[in-house]
Amino acid sequence: MLSWPAPLLPTLPGTGPALRLHDTARDEVVATSPDRVARMYVCGITPYDATHLGHAATYLAFDLVNRVWRDAGHAVHYVQNVTDIDDPLLERAARDGEDWVVLAMRETALFREDMTALRVLPPDDYVGAVEAIPRIVAHIESLLDEGLAYALDDGTGDVYHDVARAPGFGGESGYDEATMLRFFAERGGDPDRAGKRNRLDPLLWRGQRPGEPSWAGPRGTQGRPGWHIECATIALDTIGMGFDLQGGGSDLVFPHHEYSAVHAEALTATKPFAKAYVHAAMIGLDGEKMSKSRGNLVFVSKLRGEGVDPMAIRLALLSGHYRTDRAWTPQLLTEAEQRLATWRRAVALPAGAAAAPVLTGLRERLSDDLDTPGAIAVVDGWAARTLAAGEGPAQDEGAPGIVGDAVDALLGISVQDA
C-alpha cells in the first residue's frame, strides 16, 4: 500500500539525548534503547471515515518519537497498518449503499492527504490487512497445529485463540479480569459468544457470512481475519519480534495491544512482542471523548477546507501532553494560530536571541516523555526575547534560521514559510 510523501527534515548540529517514554506495561517512564535502527509499530486507521483530531493527536505523538530518535542518531524503521477490512467498514458501506472497497480506498487517500498536510513522517511499511491475509492464514494454521487455537464446532468456521495457553496474558495492560471483560465487550470483542472455551478468547478468523467478502482461510474455510492477528502478522513480517515501541491510542491498550502480543508471542515462542507499549490519550469535545460512535468528530480535512493552517492544527494538538486527555476548543485553535504567527514573525527577522539554548531546551523537553508544553514554552521565550530586542547589536545573526530548523525538525512545525 502506498504511503505519503516525506517532508524535508532539517539537519541540526550535534545529537539529542536518549528518549524516555512512559511504558504502559511497566507503568513508568523508561529510557528507550534502540540499536542503530529503532523499530516502531503504530496501529493505523480503519478507513470508514475521515481523519478526526483524535487520530491526528495520536499520529503526531508518534511522529515526535520518530523525530526525536532520528535527532539522537538512530535510523527509524516505522510500520503502520490499515485495517481495510473490518465490521465498522462493512457496516458504514452498507449504511451508505457504497462498495466497501471504494470507501476504504477513498478514506485512506484522505488520511494520506491529512498526514501530508500535518507534516507527519510516513511509515516505511504501510500495510493493509487485506494484502496480509495469506500470511495471516498461515499464522492461524500454525496456532491450530500447535493446539493454541481452536475452531468452534457450530459450523461457522470461526477460529479463536485459547488464552488459557498464553502465559503472561494480561501483562501488557495490567488489567484484572473484570476490567478486561468490560473493555472486551465495549471494543469489538464477543465475551458472550457460545462455544468459546474462555470468555476472553479472541477471534482469529471469522467464517464467511452471507453478503460479506471472504478469502481462503485456515482448514479450507472461507472468511476474513480477526483484528488483532492482523497487526501481529504485519509486525512480525516487517520488523520482527522485540521491536522498540508498540504505539497507538489509549483505547488500544486492551484488547488490541494485549492480544496482538499474545498472538505474536505464541507464534514465535519468544517474548516480548515489543520492548515498550506507549499510548496517546484521548481528545474530547464538549466534555466527551471524540469518537465515531458518539458522532462528535472534528475532522482535519474539514478544518483544512475552511482555510485553517495545518501547522496551527499541529501546534494546537501539541500544546497538551500526549498522555493527558484534553479537550479541543475554538480557543485552543485561536491560541495556536496566534502563537504560530508570533513564531513566524520572530523567525523572519535577520537576527534574534541566542539559538543554542533553544535547541538544548527543545531536546531536553522532548526527550523527557515528549514534554511538548515545555518545548513550546522554550520557543515562546525565545520569540518573546527576539521580538522585544528587535535588530539590536546583542542579537545573534544566525539564530532565527537555526531556531526555525529546530522547530521544524523536532516539533514538525514549519515556521519559516508563512
C-alpha positions in Angstrom: 0.0 0.0 0.0 1.3 3.5 -0.9 2.4 5.7 2.0 2.6 9.5 1.7 5.5 11.8 0.8 8.0 12.7 3.4 8.6 16.3 4.4 12.1 17.6 4.3 13.8 17.1 7.7 16.4 19.8 8.5 19.8 18.6 9.8 20.6 20.0 13.3 24.1 20.4 14.9 25.0 17.7 17.4 22.7 15.0 18.6 19.9 14.8 21.1 19.7 12.7 24.3 18.2 9.3 24.6 14.4 9.3 24.5 12.4 8.4 27.7 8.8 7.4 27.3 6.0 6.1 29.5 5.7 2.3 29.1 2.1 1.2 29.8 3.2 -2.4 30.7 5.6 -1.2 33.4 3.5 1.9 34.2 6.6 4.1 34.4 8.8 6.4 32.3 11.7 4.4 30.9 14.7 5.1 28.7 14.4 3.7 25.2 17.5 1.9 24.0 17.2 1.1 20.3 20.0 -0.3 18.3 21.3 1.7 15.3 17.8 1.2 13.8 14.9 2.0 16.1 11.8 -0.1 15.3 8.3 1.2 15.8 4.9 -0.1 15.0 1.9 2.2 15.3 -1.7 0.9 14.7 -3.4 2.6 11.8 -6.9 3.6 10.9 -10.0 1.6 10.0 -10.8 3.7 6.9 -14.6 4.2 7.1 -14.4 7.9 7.9 -12.0 10.8 7.6 -9.2 11.7 10.0 -10.5 13.3 13.1 -8.4 15.2 15.7 -8.2 12.2 18.0 -6.5 10.3 15.2 -4.3 13.3 14.4 -3.1 13.7 18.0 -2.1 10.1 18.2 -0.1 10.1 15.0 1.5 13.4 15.9 2.8 11.9 19.2 4.5 9.0 17.4 5.8 11.4 14.7 7.6 13.1 17.6 9.1 9.8 18.7 10.3 9.3 15.1 11.9 12.8 15.0 13.5 12.6 18.5 15.0 9.2 17.7 16.4 10.5 14.4 17.8 13.5 16.2 19.5 11.1 18.7 21.3 9.5 15.8 19.1 6.5 15.0 17.6 5.4 11.7 13.9 4.5 12.2 12.0 1.6 10.7 8.4 2.7 11.1 5.5 0.4 10.3 1.8 1.3 10.2 -1.2 -0.8 9.2 -4.5 0.0 7.7 -7.5 -2.2 8.9 -9.1 -2.1 5.5 -11.5 -5.0 6.2 -13.5 -5.0 9.5 -17.0 -4.8 10.8 -17.2 -1.0 11.1 -16.1 -0.6 7.5 -18.6 -3.1 6.2 -21.4 -1.5 8.3 -20.7 2.0 7.0 -20.6 0.8 3.4 -23.9 -1.0 3.8 -25.5 2.1 5.6 -24.4 4.4 2.7 -25.1 1.9 -0.1 -21.4 2.0 -1.1 -18.8 -0.5 -2.2 -16.7 -1.2 0.9 -13.5 -1.3 -1.3 -14.2 2.2 -2.7 -15.0 3.5 0.8 -11.7 2.2 2.2 -9.7 3.5 -0.7 -11.2 7.0 -0.5 -10.8 7.4 3.2 -7.3 6.0 3.2 -6.4 8.5 0.4 -7.9 11.3 2.6 -5.9 10.1 5.6 -2.7 10.3 3.5 -3.6 13.9 2.5 -4.1 14.9 6.1 -0.9 13.3 7.3 1.0 15.1 4.4 -0.6 18.4 5.4 0.4 17.9 9.1 3.9 17.0 8.0 3.9 13.6 9.6 6.9 11.5 8.6 5.5 8.5 6.7 5.9 4.8 7.6 8.5 2.8 5.8 6.0 0.0 5.6 2.3 0.9 5.1 0.4 -2.4 5.0 -3.2 -3.1 4.6 -4.9 -6.0 6.3 -6.2 -7.4 3.0 -2.8 -7.7 1.5 -1.5 -9.5 4.6 -4.3 -12.2 4.6 -2.2 -15.0 3.1 0.4 -14.6 5.9 -2.4 -14.2 8.5 -3.9 -17.5 7.4 -0.5 -19.3 7.6 -0.1 -18.0 11.2 -3.6 -19.2 12.2 -2.8 -22.6 10.7 0.4 -22.7 12.9 -1.6 -21.8 16.0 -4.1 -24.6 15.2 -1.3 -27.1 14.6 0.2 -26.2 18.0 -3.1 -26.6 19.8 -3.1 -22.9 20.8 -6.2 -22.1 18.8 -9.4 -23.9 18.1 -12.4 -23.8 15.7 -15.9 -23.7 17.0 -18.0 -26.8 16.3 -21.0 -24.8 15.3 -20.3 -24.9 11.5 -19.4 -21.2 11.3 -15.7 -21.7 10.6 -14.8 -19.3 13.4 -11.4 -19.8 15.0 -10.3 -18.5 18.4 -7.0 -18.2 20.3 -7.1 -20.1 23.6 -5.8 -17.6 26.1 -5.5 -20.3 28.8 -2.5 -21.4 26.8 -0.9 -17.9 26.8 1.4 -17.5 29.8 1.5 -13.9 31.0 -1.8 -12.9 29.4 -2.7 -9.5 30.8 0.9 -8.4 31.3 0.7 -5.6 28.7 -2.4 -3.9 30.1 -2.1 -4.9 33.7 -5.9 -5.1 34.0 -7.8 -7.6 36.1 -10.3 -10.0 34.5 -13.4 -7.8 35.2 -11.8 -4.8 33.5 -10.7 -6.9 30.6 -14.2 -8.3 30.1 -15.7 -4.8 30.2 -13.3 -3.4 27.7 -13.5 -6.6 25.5 -17.3 -6.1 25.3 -17.0 -2.4 24.6 -14.2 -2.6 22.0 -15.2 -5.2 19.4 -14.9 -8.4 21.5 -17.5 -11.2 22.0 -17.3 -12.4 25.6 -20.8 -14.0 25.5 -20.2 -16.0 22.3 -21.5 -19.5 22.8 -19.0 -22.3 22.4 -15.8 -20.4 23.4 -13.6 -22.0 25.9 -13.0 -18.8 27.7 -15.0 -15.5 27.5 -11.7 -13.6 26.8 -10.6 -15.8 23.9 -10.1 -13.5 20.9 -11.3 -14.2 17.3 -8.6 -15.2 14.9 -10.8 -16.0 11.9 -14.4 -15.2 11.1 -16.0 -17.7 8.8 -17.9 -16.4 5.8 -21.3 -14.8 6.5 -23.9 -14.1 3.8 -23.2 -10.9 1.9 -19.7 -10.4 3.4 -16.4 -10.5 1.4 -14.3 -13.6 2.1 -10.9 -15.1 1.4 -9.5 -18.6 1.5 -8.8 -19.3 5.2 -7.4 -22.0 7.5 -8.5 -25.6 7.2 -10.2 -24.9 3.9 -12.6 -22.3 5.2 -13.7 -19.1 3.7 -13.9 -15.8 5.7 -11.8 -12.9 7.0 -9.3 -12.3 9.7 -9.9 -11.1 13.2 -8.5 -7.7 14.2 -5.6 -8.5 16.4 -3.9 -11.2 14.4 -3.6 -8.6 11.5 -1.2 -6.4 13.5 0.7 -9.3 14.9 1.3 -10.7 11.4 2.3 -7.4 9.9 4.7 -6.5 12.7 6.3 -10.0 12.5 6.7 -9.7 8.7 8.2 -6.3 8.7 10.2 -5.6 11.9 10.1 -8.8 13.8 9.8 -9.6 17.5 11.2 -7.5 20.3 10.8 -4.2 18.4 11.3 -1.0 20.4 7.8 0.5 20.5 4.2 -0.5 20.0 2.1 2.6 19.8 -1.5 3.8 19.5 -4.3 5.5 21.3 -5.1 4.6 24.9 -8.2 2.7 23.8 -5.9 0.1 22.2 -4.2 -1.0 25.5 -6.9 -3.6 25.8 -7.9 -5.6 23.9 -5.9 -4.8 20.8 -2.4 -4.5 22.0 -2.8 -7.2 24.6 -4.0 -9.7 22.0 -1.5 -8.7 19.3 1.2 -9.6 21.7 -0.5 -12.8 22.7 -0.7 -13.9 19.1 2.9 -13.0 18.2 4.4 -14.5 21.3 2.6 -17.7 20.7 3.7 -17.8 17.1 7.4 -17.3 18.0 7.5 -18.8 21.4 9.5 -15.7 22.5 8.9 -12.6 24.5 8.5 -9.7 24.3 6.5 -8.7 21.3 7.5 -5.0 22.0 10.0 -3.6 24.4 7.6 -0.7 25.3 3.9 0.0 24.9 3.2 3.7 24.5 -0.3 5.2 24.3 -1.6 8.6 23.5 -4.6 10.0 25.4 -7.9 11.0 24.0 -9.1 14.2 22.5 -12.5 15.4 23.7 -15.2 17.7 22.5 -17.9 19.2 24.8 -16.9 17.0 27.7 -16.8 13.7 25.9 -14.2 11.6 24.1 -14.1 12.4 20.4 -15.1 9.2 18.7 -17.1 8.0 15.7 -19.6 6.1 17.8 -20.5 9.4 19.6 -20.7 11.4 16.3 -18.8 14.3 17.9 -15.9 14.5 15.5 -13.8 17.4 14.3 -12.1 16.5 11.0 -8.7 17.6 9.9 -9.9 17.8 6.3 -12.8 20.0 7.2 -10.5 22.4 9.1 -8.2 22.4 6.2 -11.1 23.1 3.8 -12.0 26.1 6.0 -8.6 27.5 5.4 -7.0 26.6 8.8 -3.2 26.3 8.5 -2.3 22.7 9.2 0.6 24.0 11.3 -1.8 25.7 13.6 -3.7 22.4 14.0 -0.5 20.6 14.8 0.6 23.3 17.2 -2.8 23.2 19.0 -2.7 19.5 19.4 0.9 19.6 20.7 0.1 22.2 23.3 -1.2 19.5 25.6 0.9 16.5 26.8 0.3 13.4 24.7 -0.7 11.3 27.8 -3.2 13.8 29.1 -6.9 13.6 28.0 -7.7 17.0 26.7 -10.4 19.0 25.0 -10.5 20.6 21.6 -12.0 24.1 21.7 -12.1 27.0 19.3 -10.0 29.0 21.8 -7.3 26.3 21.6 -7.0 26.8 17.8 -7.1 30.6 18.1 -4.2 30.5 20.6 -2.3 28.2 18.3 -2.8 30.5 15.3 -1.6 33.5 17.4 1.4 31.5 18.6 2.3 30.4 15.1 2.1 34.0 13.8 4.4 35.1 16.7 7.0 32.4 16.0 7.0 33.3 12.3 7.5 36.9 12.9 10.5 36.2 15.1 12.0 33.7 12.7 11.6 36.1 9.8 13.9 38.6 11.5 17.6 38.8 10.3 18.8 38.3 13.9 17.5 37.0 17.2 18.2 35.9 20.7 20.8 33.1 21.0 19.7 29.8 19.4 21.8 27.3 21.3 19.7 27.4 24.5 16.6 26.8 22.3 18.0 23.7 20.7 19.2 22.4 24.0 15.8 23.1 25.6 13.8 21.5 22.9 15.9 18.4 23.0 15.7 18.2 26.8 11.9 18.7 26.9 11.0 16.3 24.1 13.4 13.6 25.2 11.6 13.7 28.6 8.4 11.7 27.6 7.6 14.2 24.8 7.0 17.2 27.0 5.5 19.3 24.2 4.1 22.0 26.5 7.6 22.5 27.9 9.1 22.5 24.4 6.6 25.1 23.2 7.4 27.3 26.2 11.1 27.2 25.2 10.2 28.6 21.7 7.7 31.1 23.2 10.5 32.5 25.4 12.9 32.8 22.5 10.3 34.5 20.3 9.5 37.0 23.1 13.1 37.9 23.7 13.8 38.2 19.9 10.8 40.4 19.2 11.4 42.6 22.2 15.0 43.3 21.2 14.3 43.8 17.5 17.5 44.0 15.5 19.8 45.4 18.2 23.5 44.7 18.5 23.0 42.0 21.1 21.1 39.8 18.7 22.7 36.7 17.0 22.6 37.0 13.3 22.1 33.3 12.5 19.7 32.5 15.4 16.3 32.7 13.5 17.4 30.2 10.9 18.7 27.8 13.5 15.6 28.1 15.7 13.4 27.7 12.6 15.2 24.5 11.7 15.0 23.1 15.2 11.2 23.8 15.5 10.8 22.2 12.1 13.0 19.1 12.7 11.9 18.4 16.3 8.3 19.7 16.6 7.5 19.2 12.9 6.2 22.8 12.6 7.2 24.8 9.6 7.7 28.4 10.7 9.9 29.8 8.0 7.3 29.6 5.2 4.2 31.5 6.2 
